[in-house]
């Protein structure tokens, strides 16, 4: 899977990441720590350098995901 950059479309990249499994925000607390660490590794591995710098201060997989959505998810009717 290619790295997400601001130029190659967050919506498509998001679908590919979602295909890897359940997102940490949807898990019970007991599962969340382990899965969050796994997803942090995945996110950091599949983000281009510029995008990674934008989320580097986030400390959980869920906060990284929400930050990416707020930055790159198109606010259109098709996404609502």
C-alpha positions, 0 to 999 in steps of 0.5 A: 500500500502506498503512503498517504500524502496530501496529494493522493486522496485521503478517502481512498487511503482511509478505505485501505486502512479500514480494510486492515481491521477494526479501528481502535476507537471501536474496540473495548478498553481492554483491547484498545491499548494493544491495537492502538499501538499496532495502528500507531505503527501502521499509521506512521508506516503509511504516512508521507513525511509531510503528513506525518509531521502534521500528526506527530504530536498525537499520542494515540491511534485514535487521535491520529485518525481524528486529526487526519480526518479533520485535516483531509476528509472532504466536508461534502454531502457524499461523505456525510 
